[in-house]
Amino acid sequence: MTDRNERRPGSADKTVRDIRRATRRKFSAEEKIRIVLEGLRGEETITALCRKDGINQNLYYRWFKVFLEAGKKRLAGDAVREATSDDGHRILLENYDLPGDLERAVAAFVDHYKHRRYHESLDNLTPADVYFGRGQNILEMRKEIKRRTIEQRRRNHFKAAA
């Protein structure tokens, strides 16, 4: 009953979409990163960059967004694991719009991490104390303070008990 030459609705459009999908250029992760980094450098406009690489600007901005989100997640994960200390010292990456601000925050964190934060794996010393050879003296001073404190507490206890 139906004529063979009669066109089914949407079949040609579907065929064209399938062909485009099959022949679409596929970019590797390295290519995507290279293109996004070129755009970040700002040596040429995004329009010129996209034209040179043969991509749509929307695709570039999609990659750019994914790139930033992945970087944020990675750095936020590192920041949560490494930047959280007993005093709650943290770097919140969402608060930094300018690279210089983030660099200063990271430098402050590194300074805190190396010079002020005590590390349990280093016998509660700072990395700087260990690196500069002050660790042994500090441990000896702590041992002496502990001995004197315990001695004082015993005296106070015996006075209170008597």
C-alpha positions as a Markdown table, in Angstrom:
| # | Residue | x | y | z |
|---|---|---|---|---|
| 1 | Met | 0.0 | 0.0 | 0.0 |
| 2 | Thr | 2.8 | 2.4 | 0.7 |
| 3 | Asp | 4.9 | 3.6 | -2.1 |
| 4 | Arg | 8.6 | 2.8 | -1.8 |
| 5 | Asn | 9.5 | 6.3 | -3.0 |
| 6 | Glu | 7.4 | 7.8 | -0.2 |
| 7 | Arg | 9.7 | 9.4 | 2.4 |
| 8 | Arg | 9.4 | 8.4 | 6.0 |
| 9 | Pro | 9.3 | 11.5 | 8.3 |
| 10 | Gly | 12.7 | 12.2 | 9.9 |
| 11 | Ser | 14.6 | 9.3 | 8.3 |
| 12 | Ala | 16.8 | 11.6 | 6.2 |
| 13 | Asp | 17.5 | 13.8 | 9.1 |
| 14 | Lys | 18.4 | 10.8 | 11.3 |
| 15 | Thr | 20.7 | 9.5 | 8.5 |
| 16 | Val | 22.4 | 12.9 | 8.3 |
| 17 | Arg | 22.9 | 13.0 | 12.1 |
| 18 | Asp | 24.3 | 9.5 | 12.1 |
| 19 | Ile | 26.8 | 10.3 | 9.3 |
| 20 | Arg | 27.8 | 13.5 | 11.1 |
| 21 | Arg | 28.2 | 11.7 | 14.4 |
| 22 | Ala | 30.3 | 8.9 | 12.7 |
| 23 | Thr | 32.5 | 11.4 | 10.9 |
| 24 | Arg | 32.8 | 13.9 | 13.7 |
| 25 | Arg | 36.4 | 14.7 | 14.6 |
| 26 | Lys | 37.3 | 13.2 | 18.0 |
| 27 | Phe | 39.8 | 15.1 | 20.2 |
| 28 | Ser | 42.0 | 13.4 | 22.7 |
| 29 | Ala | 42.2 | 14.7 | 26.2 |
| 30 | Glu | 45.7 | 16.1 | 25.5 |
| 31 | Glu | 44.4 | 18.0 | 22.4 |
| 32 | Lys | 41.5 | 19.4 | 24.5 |
| 33 | Ile | 43.9 | 20.5 | 27.2 |
| 34 | Arg | 46.3 | 22.1 | 24.7 |
| 35 | Ile | 43.4 | 24.1 | 23.1 |
| 36 | Val | 42.0 | 25.2 | 26.5 |
| 37 | Leu | 45.5 | 26.3 | 27.7 |
| 38 | Glu | 46.1 | 28.2 | 24.5 |
| 39 | Gly | 42.9 | 30.0 | 25.1 |
| 40 | Leu | 43.9 | 30.7 | 28.7 |
| 41 | Arg | 47.2 | 32.2 | 27.6 |
| 42 | Gly | 45.3 | 34.9 | 25.7 |
| 43 | Glu | 47.9 | 35.2 | 22.8 |
| 44 | Glu | 45.0 | 35.1 | 20.3 |
| 45 | Thr | 41.2 | 35.5 | 20.6 |
| 46 | Ile | 39.0 | 32.5 | 21.3 |
| 47 | Thr | 37.4 | 33.1 | 17.9 |
| 48 | Ala | 40.7 | 32.8 | 16.1 |
| 49 | Leu | 41.8 | 29.8 | 18.2 |
| 50 | Cys | 38.5 | 28.0 | 17.4 |
| 51 | Arg | 38.8 | 28.8 | 13.8 |
| 52 | Lys | 42.4 | 27.6 | 13.7 |
| 53 | Asp | 41.5 | 24.3 | 15.4 |
| 54 | Gly | 38.2 | 23.9 | 13.5 |
| 55 | Ile | 35.9 | 23.8 | 16.5 |
| 56 | Asn | 32.8 | 25.7 | 17.5 |
| 57 | Gln | 33.2 | 28.3 | 20.2 |
| 58 | Asn | 30.5 | 26.6 | 22.3 |
| 59 | Leu | 32.6 | 23.4 | 22.3 |
| 60 | Tyr | 35.7 | 25.4 | 23.4 |
| 61 | Tyr | 33.7 | 26.9 | 26.3 |
| 62 | Arg | 32.3 | 23.5 | 27.3 |
| 63 | Trp | 35.8 | 22.1 | 27.4 |
| 64 | Phe | 37.0 | 25.2 | 29.3 |
| 65 | Lys | 34.2 | 24.7 | 31.9 |
| 66 | Val | 35.0 | 21.0 | 32.3 |
| 67 | Phe | 38.7 | 21.8 | 32.6 |
| 68 | Leu | 38.1 | 24.3 | 35.4 |
| 69 | Glu | 35.7 | 22.1 | 37.2 |
| 70 | Ala | 38.0 | 19.1 | 37.1 |
| 71 | Gly | 40.9 | 21.3 | 38.3 |
| 72 | Lys | 38.7 | 22.7 | 41.1 |
| 73 | Lys | 37.6 | 19.3 | 42.2 |
| 74 | Arg | 41.2 | 18.0 | 42.1 |
| 75 | Leu | 42.6 | 21.0 | 44.0 |
| 76 | Ala | 39.7 | 21.0 | 46.4 |
| 77 | Gly | 40.3 | 17.4 | 47.1 |
| 78 | Asp | 43.9 | 18.1 | 47.7 |
| 79 | Ala | 43.0 | 21.1 | 49.8 |
| 80 | Val | 40.6 | 19.2 | 52.0 |
| 81 | Arg | 43.1 | 16.3 | 52.5 |
| 82 | Glu | 46.2 | 18.4 | 52.9 |
| 83 | Ala | 45.0 | 21.9 | 54.0 |
| 84 | Thr | 42.7 | 20.8 | 56.9 |
| 85 | Ser | 44.6 | 20.9 | 60.1 |
| 86 | Asp | 43.7 | 20.9 | 63.8 |
| 87 | Asp | 43.1 | 24.7 | 63.8 |
| 88 | Gly | 40.8 | 24.5 | 60.7 |
| 89 | His | 43.3 | 26.2 | 58.4 |
| 90 | Arg | 41.9 | 25.6 | 54.9 |
| 91 | Ile | 42.1 | 27.0 | 51.4 |
| 92 | Leu | 38.7 | 27.4 | 49.8 |
| 93 | Leu | 39.4 | 27.6 | 46.1 |
| 94 | Glu | 36.0 | 29.1 | 45.2 |
| 95 | Asn | 37.0 | 32.3 | 46.9 |
| 96 | Tyr | 39.8 | 33.2 | 44.6 |
| 97 | Asp | 39.1 | 35.0 | 41.3 |
| 98 | Leu | 42.6 | 36.1 | 40.5 |
| 99 | Pro | 45.6 | 33.8 | 40.2 |
| 100 | Gly | 47.7 | 36.1 | 42.5 |
| 101 | Asp | 45.2 | 35.8 | 45.3 |
| 102 | Leu | 45.3 | 32.0 | 45.1 |
| 103 | Glu | 49.1 | 32.0 | 44.9 |
| 104 | Arg | 49.3 | 34.1 | 48.1 |
| 105 | Ala | 46.8 | 31.8 | 49.8 |
| 106 | Val | 48.8 | 28.7 | 48.8 |
| 107 | Ala | 52.1 | 30.4 | 49.9 |
| 108 | Ala | 50.5 | 31.2 | 53.3 |
| 109 | Phe | 49.3 | 27.6 | 53.6 |
| 110 | Val | 52.7 | 26.2 | 52.7 |
| 111 | Asp | 54.3 | 28.5 | 55.3 |
| 112 | His | 51.8 | 27.3 | 57.9 |
| 113 | Tyr | 52.3 | 23.7 | 56.9 |
| 114 | Lys | 56.1 | 23.8 | 57.1 |
| 115 | His | 56.7 | 26.1 | 60.0 |
| 116 | Arg | 53.7 | 26.1 | 62.3 |
| 117 | Arg | 51.7 | 22.9 | 61.9 |
| 118 | Tyr | 52.9 | 20.0 | 64.1 |
| 119 | His | 53.0 | 16.6 | 62.3 |
| 120 | Glu | 52.2 | 13.5 | 64.3 |
| 121 | Ser | 54.4 | 11.4 | 62.0 |
| 122 | Leu | 57.3 | 13.7 | 63.0 |
| 123 | Asp | 56.8 | 13.3 | 66.7 |
| 124 | Asn | 54.7 | 16.5 | 66.7 |
| 125 | Leu | 57.4 | 18.6 | 65.3 |
| 126 | Thr | 57.2 | 20.9 | 62.3 |
| 127 | Pro | 59.0 | 19.9 | 59.1 |
| 128 | Ala | 61.2 | 23.0 | 59.4 |
| 129 | Asp | 62.3 | 21.8 | 62.9 |
| 130 | Val | 63.3 | 18.5 | 61.6 |
| 131 | Tyr | 64.9 | 19.9 | 58.5 |
| 132 | Phe | 67.0 | 22.4 | 60.4 |
| 133 | Gly | 68.1 | 19.9 | 63.1 |
| 134 | Arg | 66.1 | 21.5 | 66.0 |
| 135 | Gly | 63.9 | 18.4 | 66.4 |
| 136 | Gln | 66.1 | 16.6 | 69.0 |
| 137 | Asn | 66.5 | 19.7 | 71.2 |
| 138 | Ile | 62.8 | 20.4 | 71.1 |
| 139 | Leu | 62.0 | 16.7 | 72.1 |
| 140 | Glu | 64.4 | 16.9 | 75.0 |
| 141 | Met | 62.9 | 20.1 | 76.2 |
| 142 | Arg | 59.4 | 18.6 | 76.0 |
| 143 | Lys | 60.6 | 15.6 | 77.9 |
| 144 | Glu | 62.1 | 17.8 | 80.7 |
| 145 | Ile | 58.9 | 19.9 | 80.9 |
| 146 | Lys | 56.8 | 16.7 | 81.1 |
| 147 | Arg | 59.0 | 15.3 | 83.9 |
| 148 | Arg | 58.7 | 18.6 | 85.9 |
| 149 | Thr | 55.0 | 18.8 | 85.3 |
| 150 | Ile | 54.4 | 15.2 | 86.5 |
| 151 | Glu | 56.7 | 15.9 | 89.5 |
| 152 | Gln | 54.7 | 19.1 | 90.4 |
| 153 | Arg | 51.4 | 17.2 | 90.1 |
| 154 | Arg | 52.6 | 14.5 | 92.4 |
| 155 | Arg | 53.6 | 17.1 | 95.0 |
| 156 | Asn | 50.2 | 18.8 | 94.7 |
| 157 | His | 48.4 | 15.5 | 95.0 |
| 158 | Phe | 50.3 | 14.5 | 98.1 |
| 159 | Lys | 49.7 | 17.9 | 99.7 |
| 160 | Ala | 46.0 | 17.6 | 99.0 |
| 161 | Ala | 45.9 | 14.0 | 100.3 |
| 162 | Ala | 47.7 | 14.9 | 103.5 |
